[in-house]
Amino acid sequence: MKKGLTILGVIIFSLIITFGLAEVFSLYHFGEAFTITTITYLLYFFTFLNYILFSLIYIIKKKLKKEKIGTKKIGGMVLFFMALIFLLGFIVLLNLDWLTYYSNYNSQPFYVLVLIRALEFLFPAFILMIIGIILVVKKPER
């Protein structure tokens, strides 16, 4: 019951902070219709905040119980964080590409820009996530 309340509390807190930041940064104003860009930013902020808060709760609980946190687990968390930063870069730069694509006369299709940004950002993010999963899940050998 306590674990479920913690998860629910983190999710509600993340939602409040997400919409608060969206309002502060003028990404979304309450009462307006959602656009694809707005939904993308809101989902990213929500995921990012959830990851940070759950990581902090995990570390705090381990420290309160005086349990040792392995360097592999911390390394895995850092790699997941870096993967989220790469995803943010992909989202932001793809939106900038979208804006400049229609303001310039380009002969290339837009999916070429998407593929280039995917190779620049999504591929390294995927590799970082795989390495992070291996570090977190792999049991130490004795």
C-alpha positions as CSV (number, residue, x, y, z in Angstrom):
1,M,0.0,0.0,0.0
2,K,2.8,2.4,0.9
3,K,4.7,1.7,-2.3
4,G,1.6,2.3,-4.4
5,L,1.0,5.6,-2.6
6,T,4.6,6.6,-3.3
7,I,4.3,5.8,-7.0
8,L,0.9,7.6,-7.2
9,G,2.3,10.6,-5.4
10,V,5.3,10.9,-7.7
11,I,3.1,10.6,-10.8
12,I,0.7,13.3,-9.5
13,F,3.7,15.6,-8.5
14,S,5.3,15.1,-11.9
15,L,2.0,16.0,-13.7
16,I,1.6,19.2,-11.7
17,I,5.3,20.2,-12.3
18,T,5.0,19.3,-16.0
19,F,1.9,21.5,-16.6
20,G,3.4,24.2,-14.4
21,L,6.6,24.3,-16.4
22,A,4.7,24.1,-19.7
23,E,2.7,27.2,-18.6
24,V,5.8,29.0,-17.4
25,F,7.7,28.3,-20.6
26,S,4.6,29.1,-22.7
27,L,4.5,25.6,-24.3
28,Y,0.9,25.1,-23.3
29,H,-1.8,27.4,-22.0
30,F,-4.7,25.8,-20.1
31,G,-7.9,25.7,-22.2
32,E,-6.1,25.6,-25.6
33,A,-6.1,22.6,-28.0
34,F,-3.1,20.3,-27.9
35,T,-0.8,20.1,-30.9
36,I,1.6,17.3,-31.7
37,T,4.6,19.5,-30.6
38,T,2.9,20.3,-27.3
39,I,2.1,16.7,-26.6
40,T,5.6,15.7,-27.4
41,Y,7.1,18.3,-25.0
42,L,4.6,17.4,-22.2
43,L,5.3,13.7,-22.5
44,Y,9.1,14.3,-22.5
45,F,8.9,16.6,-19.4
46,F,6.7,14.1,-17.6
47,T,9.0,11.1,-18.4
48,F,12.1,13.1,-17.5
49,L,10.6,14.2,-14.1
50,N,9.4,10.7,-13.3
51,Y,12.8,9.3,-14.0
52,I,14.6,11.9,-11.9
53,L,12.1,11.5,-9.0
54,F,12.1,7.7,-9.0
55,S,15.9,7.7,-9.1
56,L,16.1,10.0,-6.1
57,I,13.5,8.0,-4.2
58,Y,15.5,4.8,-4.9
59,I,18.8,6.4,-3.7
60,I,17.2,7.9,-0.6
61,K,15.5,4.6,0.4
62,K,18.8,2.8,0.0
63,K,20.6,5.4,2.1
64,L,18.0,5.3,4.8
65,K,18.2,1.5,5.1
66,K,22.0,1.9,5.1
67,E,22.3,-0.4,2.1
68,K,25.1,-0.1,-0.3
69,I,24.3,1.1,-3.8
70,G,26.6,-0.5,-6.4
71,T,28.5,1.6,-8.8
72,K,27.0,-0.4,-11.6
73,K,23.5,0.7,-10.6
74,I,24.5,4.3,-10.3
75,G,26.3,4.0,-13.7
76,G,23.2,2.5,-15.2
77,M,21.1,5.4,-13.8
78,V,23.5,8.0,-15.3
79,L,23.4,6.2,-18.7
80,F,19.6,6.3,-18.6
81,F,19.8,10.0,-17.8
82,M,22.2,10.7,-20.7
83,A,19.8,8.8,-23.0
84,L,17.0,11.1,-21.9
85,I,19.2,14.1,-22.7
86,F,19.8,12.6,-26.2
87,L,16.0,12.2,-26.6
88,L,15.5,15.8,-25.7
89,G,18.1,16.9,-28.2
90,F,16.3,14.8,-30.9
91,I,12.9,16.4,-30.1
92,V,14.1,20.0,-29.9
93,L,16.3,19.8,-33.0
94,L,13.7,18.0,-35.0
95,N,11.2,20.7,-34.2
96,L,13.7,23.4,-35.3
97,D,14.3,21.4,-38.5
98,W,10.5,21.4,-39.0
99,L,10.3,25.2,-38.7
100,T,13.3,25.9,-41.0
101,Y,12.2,23.2,-43.5
102,Y,9.1,25.2,-44.4
103,S,10.7,28.6,-44.3
104,N,13.4,27.6,-46.8
105,Y,13.0,26.1,-50.2
106,N,14.3,22.6,-49.7
107,S,14.5,19.9,-52.4
108,Q,15.0,17.1,-50.0
109,P,12.1,15.3,-48.3
110,F,11.6,16.0,-44.6
111,Y,12.1,12.3,-43.7
112,V,15.8,12.7,-44.7
113,L,16.2,15.2,-41.9
114,V,14.3,12.8,-39.5
115,L,16.7,10.0,-40.4
116,I,19.8,12.2,-39.9
117,R,18.5,13.4,-36.5
118,A,17.7,9.8,-35.6
119,L,21.2,8.7,-36.4
120,E,22.6,11.6,-34.4
121,F,20.5,11.2,-31.3
122,L,18.3,8.1,-31.2
123,F,20.9,5.6,-32.1
124,P,23.3,6.8,-29.3
125,A,20.4,7.0,-26.9
126,F,19.4,3.4,-27.7
127,I,23.0,2.2,-27.2
128,L,23.2,4.0,-23.8
129,M,19.9,2.5,-22.7
130,I,21.0,-1.0,-23.6
131,I,24.3,-0.6,-21.7
132,G,22.4,0.9,-18.8
133,I,20.0,-2.1,-18.7
134,I,23.0,-4.5,-18.8
135,L,24.7,-2.7,-15.9
136,V,21.5,-2.5,-13.8
137,V,20.3,-6.1,-14.4
138,K,23.5,-8.0,-14.5
139,K,24.3,-9.8,-11.2
140,P,27.8,-9.6,-9.8
141,E,29.7,-12.8,-10.0
142,R,31.2,-14.2,-6.8
